Amino acid sequence: MGFFGDPLYTPEYALAGDEVAVFDTSKGTIRVALDCAGAPIHVANFCELASSGFYDDLKFHRFEPGFVIQGGCPNTREMTPAEVASGRPGPDGRPGTGGPGYRIHEEFTTNPRNSHEDGSLAMARSQDPNSAGSQFYFCLGPQHMLDGGYTVFGQTLEGMEAISSLRAGDVINSIRIEHAGA
């Protein structure tokens, strides 16, 4: 999730403005319209990580019924789904404590659409507002108490049934970036 000692990173990914993230998960496909205008740093960072294969074979590590399903921790890569679901540390550390080795600047104070709706995609972080890195979550219902502290960077277009069936240990096979106009 980013750590205080990690450097603040500016992604190099060039946004087209119509990016759509396509999640291939063990519970189905999820398509998310990314908010390039409202959260350009978060979207560029996510696209960069997804395009590099960073998310391939990671597991969702946190499930809070009626709240969120969270993934994107590289510590889950070498763990089985059952090991992740147990919550115990794996060979690379405890699920939920890993990141890409850098952190990005928050955008929840500048994004005019920073609203945690059902199916919203947002970045997890630690206590430092500028500590997001690779971990993300989907909202399982509206979570407006998070609006002022976490950056929303996408909204689900298709796959709400897949999101609602995800649990800790379920696999992110891959995330690819497409363009809405393509």
Contact map, one row per residue, 1 for C-alpha under 8 A:
11100000000000000000000000000000000000000000000000000000000000000000000010000000000000000000000111110010000000000000000000011100001111100000000000000000000000000000000000000000000000
11110100000000000000000000000000000000000000000000000000000000000000000000000000000000000000000001111110000000000000000000001100001111000000000000000000000000000000000000000000000000
11111100000000000000000000000000000000000000000000000000000000000000000000000000000000000000000000000110000000000000000000000100001000000000000000000000000000000000000000000000000000
01111100000000000000000000000000000000000000000000000000000000000000000000000000000000000000000000000000000000000000000000000001001000000000000000000000000000000000000000000000000000
00111110000000000000000000000000000000000000000000000000000000000000000000000000000000000000000000000000000000000000000000000000000000000000000000000000000000000000000000000000000000
01111111000000000000000000000000000000000000000000000000000000000000000000000000000000000000000000001110000000000000000000000000000000000000000000000000000000000000000000000000000000
00001111100000000000000000000000000000000000000000000000000000000000000000000000000000000000000000001110000000000000000000000000000000000000000000000000000000000000000000000000000000
00000111110000000000000000000000000000000000000000000000000000000000000000000000000000000000000000000111100000000000000000000000010000000000000000000000000000000000000000000000000000
00000011111000000000000000000000000000000000000000000000000000000000000000000000000000000000000000000111100000000000000000000000000000000000000000000000000000000000000000000000000000
00000001111100000000000000000000000000001000100000000000000000000000000000000000000000000000000000000001000000000000000000000000000000000000000000000000000000000000000000000000000000
00000000111110000000000000000000000000001001100100000000000000000000000000000000000000000000000000000000000000000000000000000000000000000000000000000000000000000000000000000000000000
00000000011111000000000000000000000000000001100100000000000000000000000000000000000000000000000000000000000000000000000000000000000000000000000000000000000000000000000000000000000000
00000000001111100000000000000000000000000001101100000000000000000000000000000000000000000000000000000000000000000000000000000000000000000000000000000000000000000000000000000000000000
00000000000111110000000000000000000000000001000000000000000000000000000000000000000000000000000000000000000000000000000000000000000000000000000000000000000000000000000000000000000000
00000000000011111110000000000000000100010001000000000000000000000000000000000000000000000000000000000000000000000000000000000000000000000000000000000000000000000000000000000000000000
00000000000001111110000000000000000000000000000000000000000000000000000000000000000000000000000000000000000000000000000000000000000000000000000000000000000000000000000000000000001000
00000000000000111110000000000000001110000000000000000000000000000000000000000000000000000000000000000000000000000000000000000000000000000000000000000000000000000000000000000000000000
00000000000000111111000000000000110100000000000000000000000000000000000000000000000000000000000000000000000000000000000000000000000000000000000000000000000000000000000000000000001110
00000000000000111111100000000000111100000000000000000000000000000000000000000000000000000000000000000000000000000000000000000000000000000000000000000000000000000000000000000000111100
00000000000000000111110000000011110000000000000000000000000000000000000000000000000000000000000000000000000000000000000000000000000000000000000000000000000000000000000000000000111100
00000000000000000011111000000111110000000000001000000000000000000000000000000000000000000000000000000000000000000000000000000000000000000000000000000000000000000000000000000011110000
00000000000000000001111100001111000000000000000000000000000000000000000000000000000000000000000000000000000000000000000000000000000000000000000000000000000000000000000000000011110000
00000000000000000000111110001110000000000000000000000000000000000000000000000000000000000000000000000000000000000000000000000000000000000000000000000000000000000000000000011111000000
00000000000000000000011111011100000000000000000000000000000000000000000000000000000000000000000000000000000000000000000000000000000000000000000000000000000000000000000000011110000000
00000000000000000000001111111100000000000000000000000000000000000000000000000000000000000000000000000000000000000000000000000000000000000000000000000000000000000000000001111100000000
00000000000000000000000111110000000000000000000000000000000000000000000000000000000000000000000000000000000000000000000000000000000000000000000000000000000000000000000001111000000000
00000000000000000000000011111000000000000000000000000000000000000000000000000000000000000000000000000000000000000000000000000000000000000000000000000000000000000110110001000000000000
00000000000000000000000111111100000000000000000000000000000000000000000000000000000000000000000000000000000000000000000000000000000000000000000000000000000000100100000000000000000000
00000000000000000000011110111110000000000000000000000000000000000000000000000000000000000000000000000000000000000000000000000000000000000000000000000000000001100100000000000000000000
00000000000000000000111110011111000000000000000000000000000000000000000000000000000000000000000000000000000000000000000000000000000000000000000000000000000111110110000000000000000000
00000000000000000001111000001111100000000000000000000000000000000000000000000000000000000000000000000000000000000000000000000000000000000000000000000000000111100000000000000000000000
00000000000000000001110000000111110000000000000000000000000000000000000000000000000000000000000000000000000000000000000010000000000000000000000000000000011111000000000000000000000000
00000000000000000111100000000011111000000000000000000000000000000000000000000000000000000000000000000000000000000000000000000000000000000000000000000000011110000000000000000000000100
00000000000000000111100000000001111100000010000000000000000000000000000000000000000000000000000000000000000000000000000000000000000000000000000000000000111000000000000000000000000000
00000000000000001010000000000000111111110010000000000000000000000000000000000000000000000000000000000000000000000000000000000000000000000000000000000000111000000000000000000000000000
00000000000000101110000000000000011111110011000000000000000000000000000000000000000000000000000000000000000000000000000000000000000000000000000000000000100000000000000000000000000000
00000000000000001000000000000000001111110000000000000000000000000000000000000000000000000000000000000000000000000000000000000000000000000000000000000000000000000000000000000000000000
00000000000000000000000000000000001111110000000000000000000000000000000000000000000000000000000000000000001001111100000000000000000000000000000000000000100000000000000000000000000000
00000000000000000000000000000000001111111110000000000000000000000000000000000000000000000000000000000000001000100000000000000000000000000000000000000011100000000000000000000000000000
00000000000000100000000000000000001111111111000000000000000000000000000000000000000000000000000000000000000000000000000000000000000000000000000000000000000000000000000000000000000000
00000000011000000000000000000000000000111111100000000000000000000000000000000000000000000000000000000001101000000000000000000000000000000000000000000000000000000000000000000000000000
00000000000000000000000000000000000000111111110000000000000000000000000000000000000000000000000000000001001000000000000000100000000000000000000000000010100000000000000000000000000000
00000000000000000000000000000000011100111111111000000000000000000000000000000000000000000000000000000000000000000000000000000000000000000000000000000000100000000000000000000000000000
00000000001111100000000000000000000100011111111100000000000000000000000000000000000000000000000000000000000000000000000000000000000000000000000000000000000000000000000000000000000000
00000000011110000000000000000000000000001111111110000000000000000000000000000000000000000000000000000000000000000000000000000000000010000000000000000000000000000000000000000000000000
00000000000000000000000000000000000000000111111111000000000000000000000000000000000000000000000000000000000000000000000000000000000001000000000000000000000000000000000000000000000000
00000000000010000000100000000000000000000011111111100000000000000000000000000000000000000000000000000000000000000000000000000000000000000000000000000000000000000000000000000000100000
00000000001110000000000000000000000000000001111111110000000000000000000000000000000000000000000000000000000000000000000000000000000000000000000000000000000000000000000000000000000000
00000000000000000000000000000000000000000000111111111110000000000000000000000000000000000000000000000000000000000000000000000000000001000000000000000000000000000000000000000000000000
00000000000000000000000000000000000000000000011111111111000000000000000000000000000000000000000000000000000000000000000000000000000000000000000000000000000000000000000000000111100000
00000000000000000000000000000000000000000000001111111100000000000000000000000000000000000000000000000000000000000000000000000000000000000000000000000000000000000000000000000011100000
00000000000000000000000000000000000000000000000111111100000000000000000000000000000000000000000000000000000000000000000000000000000000000000000000000000000000000000000000000000000000
00000000000000000000000000000000000000000000000011111111000000000000000000000000000000000000000000000000000000000000000000000000000000000000000000000000000000000000000000000110000000
00000000000000000000000000000000000000000000000011111111000000000000000001000000000000000000000000000000000000000000000000000000000000000000000000000000000000000000000000000000000000
00000000000000000000000000000000000000000000000011001111110000000000000101000000000000000000000000000000000000000000000000000000000000000000000000000000000000000000000000011110000000
00000000000000000000000000000000000000000000000001001111110000000000000000000000000000000000000000000000000000000000000000000000000000000000000000000000000000000000000000011110000000
00000000000000000000000000000000000000000000000000000011111000000000000000001000000000000000000000000000000000000000000000000000000000000000000000000000000000000000000000111100000000
00000000000000000000000000000000000000000000000000000011111100000000001111011000000000000000000000000000000000000000000000000000000000000000000000000000000000000000000000111000000000
00000000000000000000000000000000000000000000000000000000111110000000001110011000100100000000000000000000000000000000000000000000000000000000000000000000000000000000000111110000000000
00000000000000000000000000000000000000000000000000000000011111100000111110000000000100000000000000000000000000000000000000000000000000000000000000000000000000000000011111110000000000
00000000000000000000000000000000000000000000000000000000001111100000111010010000000110100000001100000000000000000000000000000000000000000000000000000000000000000000001111000000000000
00000000000000000000000000000000000000000000000000000000000111110001111000000000000000000000000100000000000000000000000000000000000000000000000000000000000000000000001100000000000000
00000000000000000000000000000000000000000000000000000000000111111011110000000000000000000000000000000000000000000000000000000000000000000000000000000000000000000000011100000000000000
00000000000000000000000000000000000000000000000000000000000001111111100000000000000000000000000000000000000000000000000000000000000000000000000000000000000000000000000000000000000000
00000000000000000000000000000000000000000000000000000000000000111111000000000000000000000000000000000000000000000000000000000000000000000001000000000000000000000000000000000000000000
00000000000000000000000000000000000000000000000000000000000000011111000000000000000000000000000000000000000000000000000000000000000000000001100000000000000000000000000000000000000000
00000000000000000000000000000000000000000000000000000000000000111111100000000000000000000000000000000000000000000000000000000000000000000011101000000000000000000000000000000000000000
00000000000000000000000000000000000000000000000000000000000001111111110000000000000000000000000000000000000000000000000000000000000000001111000000000000000000000000000000000000000000
00000000000000000000000000000000000000000000000000000000000111110011111000000000000000000000000000000000000000000000000000000000000000001111000000000000000000000010011100000000000000
00000000000000000000000000000000000000000000000000000000000111100001111100000000000000000000000000000000000000000000000000000000000000111100000000000000000000000000000000000000000000
00000000000000000000000000000000000000000000000000000000011111000000111110000000000000000000000100000000000000000000000000000000000000111000000000000000000000000000000000000000000000
00000000000000000000000000000000000000000000000000000010011100000000011111000000000000000000000000100000000000000000000000000000000001110000000000000000000000000000000000000000000000
10000000000000000000000000000000000000000000000000000000011110000000001111111000000000000000001111100000000000000000000000000000000001100000000000000000000000000000000000000000000000
00000000000000000000000000000000000000000000000000000110010000000000000111111000000000000000001001110000000000000000000000000000000000000000000000000000000000000000000000000000000000
00000000000000000000000000000000000000000000000000000000000000000000000011111110000000000111111111000000000000000000000000000000000000000000000000000000000000000000000000000000000000
00000000000000000000000000000000000000000000000000000000011010000000000011111111000100000101001000000000000000000000000000000000000000000000000000000000000000000000000000000000000000
00000000000000000000000000000000000000000000000000000000111000000000000011111110000000000000000000000000000000000000000000000000000000000000000000000000000000000000000000000000000000
00000000000000000000000000000000000000000000000000000000000000000000000000111111000000000111000000000000000000000000000000000000000000000000000000000000000000000000000000000000000000
00000000000000000000000000000000000000000000000000000000000000000000000000111111101100000110000000000000000000000000000000000000000000000000000000000000000000000000000000000000000000
00000000000000000000000000000000000000000000000000000000000000000000000000010111111100000000000000000000000000000000000000000000000000000000000000000000000000000000000010000000000000
00000000000000000000000000000000000000000000000000000000001000000000000000000011111110000000000000000000000000000000000000000000000000000000000000000000000000000000000111100000000000
00000000000000000000000000000000000000000000000000000000000000000000000000000001111111000000000000000000000000000000000000000000000000000000000000000000000000000000000010000000000000
00000000000000000000000000000000000000000000000000000000000000000000000000000011111111110100000000000000000000000000000000000000000000000000000000000000000000000000000010000000000000
00000000000000000000000000000000000000000000000000000000001110000000000000010011111111110100001000000000000000000000000000000000000000000000000000000000000000000000000110000000000000
00000000000000000000000000000000000000000000000000000000000010000000000000000000111111100000000000000000000000000000000000000000000000000000000000000000000000000000001110000000000000
00000000000000000000000000000000000000000000000000000000000000000000000000000000011111110000000000000000000000000000000000000000000000000000000000000000000000000000000000000000000000
00000000000000000000000000000000000000000000000000000000000010000000000000000000001111111000011000000000000000000000000000000000000000000000000000000000000000000000000000000000000000
00000000000000000000000000000000000000000000000000000000000000000000000000000000001101111100011000000000000000000000000000000000000000000000000000000000000000000000000000000000000000
00000000000000000000000000000000000000000000000000000000000000000000000000000000000000111111111000000000000000000000000000000000000000000000000000000000000000000000000000000000000000
00000000000000000000000000000000000000000000000000000000000000000000000000110110001100011111111000000000000000000000000000000000000000000000000000000000000000000000000000000000000000
00000000000000000000000000000000000000000000000000000000000000000000000000100110000000001111100000000000000000000000000000000000000000000000000000000000000000000000000000000000000000
00000000000000000000000000000000000000000000000000000000000000000000000000110100000000001111110000000000000000000000000000000000000000000000000000000000000000000000000000000000000000
00000000000000000000000000000000000000000000000000000000000000000000000000100000000000001111111011000000000000000000000000000000000000000000000000000000000000000000000000000000000000
00000000000000000000000000000000000000000000000000000000000000000000000000100000000000111101111111000000000000000000000000000000000000000000000000000000000000000000000000000000000000
00000000000000000000000000000000000000000000000000000000000010000000000011110000000100111100111111000000000000000000000000000000000000000000000000000000000000000000000000000000000000
10000000000000000000000000000000000000000000000000000000000011000000001010100000000000000000011111000000000000000000000000000000000000100000000000000000000000000000000000000000000000
10000000000000000000000000000000000000000000000000000000000000000000000010100000000000000000111111100000000000000000000000000000000000000000000000000000000000000000000000000000000000
11000000000000000000000000000000000000000000000000000000000000000000000011100000000000000000111111110000000000000000000000000000000000000000000000000000000000000000000000000000000000
11000000000000000000000000000000000000000000000000000000000000000000000111000000000000000000000011111100000000000000000000000000000011100000000000000000000000000000000000000000000000
11000000000000000000000000000000000000000000000000000000000000000000000001000000000000000000000001111110000000000000000000000000000011000000000000000000000000000000000000000000000000
01000110000000000000000000000000000000000000000000000000000000000000000000000000000000000000000000111110000000000000000000000000000010000000000000000000000000000000000000000000000000
01100111100000000000000000000000000000000000000000000000000000000000000000000000000000000000000000111111000000000000000000000000000010000000000000000000000000000000000000000000000000
11100111100000000000000000000000000000000000000000000000000000000000000000000000000000000000000000011111100000000000000000000000011110000000000000000000000000000000000000000000000000
00000001110000000000000000000000000000001100000000000000000000000000000000000000000000000000000000000111110000000000000000000000011110000000000000000000000000000000000000000000000000
00000001100000000000000000000000000000001000000000000000000000000000000000000000000000000000000000000011111000000000000000000000111100000000000000000000000000000000000000000000000000
00000000000000000000000000000000000000000000000000000000000000000000000000000000000000000000000000000001111110000000000000000000111100000000000000000110000000000000000000000000000000
00000000000000000000000000000000000001101100000000000000000000000000000000000000000000000000000000000000111111100000000000000000000000000000000000000110000000000000000000000000000000
00000000000000000000000000000000000000000000000000000000000000000000000000000000000000000000000000000000011111100100000000000000000000000000000000111111000000000000000000000000000000
00000000000000000000000000000000000000000000000000000000000000000000000000000000000000000000000000000000011111100000000000000000000000000000000000011000000000000000000000000000000000
00000000000000000000000000000000000001000000000000000000000000000000000000000000000000000000000000000000001111110000000000000000000000000000000000000000000000000000000000000000000000
00000000000000000000000000000000000001100000000000000000000000000000000000000000000000000000000000000000001111111100000000000000000000000000000000000010000000000000000000000000000000
00000000000000000000000000000000000001000000000000000000000000000000000000000000000000000000000000000000000001111100000000000000000000000000000000000000000000000000000000000000000000
00000000000000000000000000000000000001000000000000000000000000000000000000000000000000000000000000000000000000111110000000000000000000000000000000000001000000000000000000000000000000
00000000000000000000000000000000000001000000000000000000000000000000000000000000000000000000000000000000000100111111000000000000000000000000000000110011100000000000000000000000000000
00000000000000000000000000000000000000000000000000000000000000000000000000000000000000000000000000000000000000001111100100000000000000000000000100100001000000000000000000000000000000
00000000000000000000000000000000000000000000000000000000000000000000000000000000000000000000000000000000000000000111110101000000000000000010011101100001000000000000000000000000000000
00000000000000000000000000000000000000000000000000000000000000000000000000000000000000000000000000000000000000000011111100000000000000000010111100000000000000000000000000000000000000
00000000000000000000000000000000000000000000000000000000000000000000000000000000000000000000000000000000000000000001111100000000000000000111111000000000000000000000000000000000000000
00000000000000000000000000000000000000000000000000000000000000000000000000000000000000000000000000000000000000000000111110000000000000000111100000000000001100010010000000000000000000
00000000000000000000000000000000000000000000000000000000000000000000000000000000000000000000000000000000000000000011111111000000000000000110000000000001111100000000000000000000000000
00000000000000000000000000000001000000000000000000000000000000000000000000000000000000000000000000000000000000000000001111100000000000011110000000000001111100000000000000000000000000
00000000000000000000000000000000000000000000000000000000000000000000000000000000000000000000000000000000000000000001000111110000000000011110000000000111110000000000000000000000000000
00000000000000000000000000000000000000000100000000000000000000000000000000000000000000000000000000000000000000000000000011111000000111111000000000000111100000000000000000000000000000
10000000000000000000000000000000000000000000000000000000000000000000000000000000000000000000000000000000000000000000000001111100000111111000000000000100000000000000000000000000000000
11000000000000000000000000000000000000000000000000000000000000000000000000000000000000000000000000000000000000000000000000111111111110100000000000000100000000000000000000000000000000
11100000000000000000000000000000000000000000000000000000000000000000000000000000000000000000000000000000000000000000000000011111101100000000000000000000000000000000000000000000000000
00000000000000000000000000000000000000000000000000000000000000000000000000000000000000000000000000000000000000000000000000001111101000000000000000000000000000000000000000000000000000
00010000000000000000000000000000000000000000000000000000000000000000000000000000000000000000000000000000000000000000000000001111111000000000000000000000000000000000000000000000000000
00000000000000000000000000000000000000000000000000000000000000000000000000000000000000000000000000000000110000000000000000001111111100000000000000001100000000000000000000000000000000
00000001000000000000000000000000000000000000000000000000000000000000000000000000000000000000000000000011110000000000000000001001111100000000000000000000000000000000000000000000000000
11110000000000000000000000000000000000000000000000000000000000000000000000000000000000000000000000000011110000000000000000001111111110000000000000000000000000000000000000000000000000
11000000000000000000000000000000000000000000000000000000000000000000000000000000000000000000000000000011110000000000000000111100111111100000000000000000000000000000000000000000000000
11000000000000000000000000000000000000000000100000000000000000000000000000000000000000000000000000111111000000000000000000111000001111100000000000000000000000000000000000000000000000
11000000000000000000000000000000000000000000010010000000000000000000000110000000000000000000000000110000000000000000000000110000000111110000000000000000000000000000000000000000000000
10000000000000000000000000000000000000000000000000000000000000000000011110000000000000000000000100100000000000000000000000111000000111111000000000000000000000000000000000000000000000
00000000000000000000000000000000000000000000000000000000000000000000011100000000000000000000000000000000000000000000000011110000000001111100000000000000000000000000000000000000000000
00000000000000000000000000000000000000000000000000000000000000000001111000000000000000000000000000000000000000000000000011110000000000111110000000000000000000000000000000000000000000
00000000000000000000000000000000000000000000000000000000000000000001110000000000000000000000000000000000000000000000011111000000000000011111000000000000000000000010000000000000000000
00000000000000000000000000000000000000000000000000000000000000000011100000000000000000000000000000000000000000000001111111000000000000001111111000000000000000000000000000000000000000
00000000000000000000000000000000000000000000000000000000000000001111100000000000000000000000000000000000000000000000011000000000000000000111111000000000000000000011000000000000000000
00000000000000000000000000000000000000000000000000000000000000000110000000000000000000000000000000000000000000000000111000000000000000000011111000000000000000000000000000000000000000
00000000000000000000000000000000000000000000000000000000000000000000000000000000000000000000000000000000000000000001110000000000000000000011111100000000000000000000000000000000000000
00000000000000000000000000000000000000000000000000000000000000000010000000000000000000000000000000000000000000000001110000000000000000000011111111100000000000000000000000000000000000
00000000000000000000000000000000000000000000000000000000000000000000000000000000000000000000000000000000000000000011100000000000000000000000011111100000000000000000000000000000000000
00000000000000000000000000000000000000000000000000000000000000000000000000000000000000000000000000000000000000000000000000000000000000000000001111110000000000000000000000000000000000
00000000000000000000000000000000000000000000000000000000000000000000000000000000000000000000000000000000000000000001000000000000000000000000001111111100000000000000000000000000000000
00000000000000000000000000000000000000000000000000000000000000000000000000000000000000000000000000000000000100000111000000000000000000000000001111111111000000000000000000000000000000
00000000000000000000000000000000000000000000000000000000000000000000000000000000000000000000000000000000000110000100000000000000000000000000000011111100000000000000000000000000000000
00000000000000000000000000000000000000000000000000000000000000000000000000000000000000000000000000000000000110000000000000000000100000000000000001111110000000000000000000000000000000
00000000000000000000000000000000000000000000000000000000000000000000000000000000000000000000000000000000011100000000000001111000100000000000000001111111000000000000000000000000000000
00000000000000000000000000000000000000100100000000000000000000000000000000000000000000000000000000000000011100100100000001100000000000000000000000101111100000000000000000000000000000
00000000000000000000000000000000000000100000000000000000000000000000000000000000000000000000000000000000000100001111000111100000000000000000000000100111110000000000000000000000000000
00000000000000000000000000000000011101100110000000000000000000000000000000000000000000000000000000000000000000000100000111100000000000000000000000000011111000000000000000000000000000
00000000000000000000000000000001111000000000000000000000000000000000000000000000000000000000000000000000000000000000000111000000000000000000000000000001111100000000000000000000000000
00000000000000000000000000000001111000000000000000000000000000000000000000000000000000000000000000000000000000000000001110000000000000000000000000000000111110000000000000000000000000
00000000000000000000000000000111100000000000000000000000000000000000000000000000000000000000000000000000000000000000001110000000000000000000000000000000011111110000000000000000000000
00000000000000000000000000000111100000000000000000000000000000000000000000000000000000000000000000000000000000000000000000000000000000000000000000000000001111100000000000000000000000
00000000000000000000000000001111000000000000000000000000000000000000000000000000000000000000000000000000000000000000000000000000000000000000000000000000000111110000000000000000000000
00000000000000000000000000011110000000000000000000000000000000000000000000000000000000000000000000000000000000000000000000000000000000000000000000000000000111111110000000000000000000
00000000000000000000000000000100000000000000000000000000000000000000000000000000000000000000000000000000000000000000001000000000000000000000000000000000000101111111000000000000000000
00000000000000000000000000000000000000000000000000000000000000000000000000000000000000000000000000000000000000000000000000000000000000000000000000000000000000111111100000000000000000
00000000000000000000000000111100000000000000000000000000000000000000000000000000000000000000000000000000000000000000000000000000000000000000000000000000000000111111110000000000000000
00000000000000000000000000100100000000000000000000000000000000000000100000000000000000000000000000000000000000000000001000000000000000000101000000000000000000111111110000000000000000
00000000000000000000000000000000000000000000000000000000000000000000000000000000000000000000000000000000000000000000000000000000000000000001000000000000000000011111110000000000000000
00000000000000000000000000100000000000000000000000000000000000000000000000000000000000000000000000000000000000000000000000000000000000000000000000000000000000001111111000000000000000
00000000000000000000000000100000000000000000000000000000000100100000100000000000000000000000000000000000000000000000000000000000000000000000000000000000000000000111111101000000000000
00000000000000000000000000000000000000000000000000000000000111100000100000000000000010000000000000000000000000000000000000000000000000000000000000000000000000000000111111000000000000
00000000000000000000000000000000000000000000000000000000001111100000100000000000100110000000000000000000000000000000000000000000000000000000000000000000000000000000011111000000000000
00000000000000000000000000000000000000000000000000000000001110000000000000000001111110000000000000000000000000000000000000000000000000000000000000000000000000000000001111100000000000
00000000000000000000000011100000000000000000000000000000001110000000000000000000100000000000000000000000000000000000000000000000000000000000000000000000000000000000011111110000000000
00000000000000000000000011000000000000000000000000000000111100000000000000000000100000000000000000000000000000000000000000000000000000000000000000000000000000000000000011111000000000
00000000000000000000001111000000000000000000000000000011111100000000000000000000000000000000000000000000000000000000000000000000000000000000000000000000000000000000000001111110000000
00000000000000000000001111000000000000000000000000000011110000000000000000000000000000000000000000000000000000000000000000000000000000000000000000000000000000000000000000111110000000
00000000000000000000001110000000000000000000000001001011100000000000000000000000000000000000000000000000000000000000000000000000000000000000000000000000000000000000000000011111000000
00000000000000000000111100000000000000000000000001101011000000000000000000000000000000000000000000000000000000000000000000000000000000000000000000000000000000000000000000011111100000
00000000000000000000111000000000000000000000000001100000000000000000000000000000000000000000000000000000000000000000000000000000000000000000000000000000000000000000000000000111110000
00000000000000000011110000000000000000000000001001100000000000000000000000000000000000000000000000000000000000000000000000000000000000000000000000000000000000000000000000000011111000
00000000000000000011110000000000000000000000000000000000000000000000000000000000000000000000000000000000000000000000000000000000000000000000000000000000000000000000000000000001111101
00000000000000010111000000000000000000000000000000000000000000000000000000000000000000000000000000000000000000000000000000000000000000000000000000000000000000000000000000000000111111
00000000000000000111000000000000100000000000000000000000000000000000000000000000000000000000000000000000000000000000000000000000000000000000000000000000000000000000000000000000011111
00000000000000000100000000000000000000000000000000000000000000000000000000000000000000000000000000000000000000000000000000000000000000000000000000000000000000000000000000000000001111
00000000000000000000000000000000000000000000000000000000000000000000000000000000000000000000000000000000000000000000000000000000000000000000000000000000000000000000000000000000011111
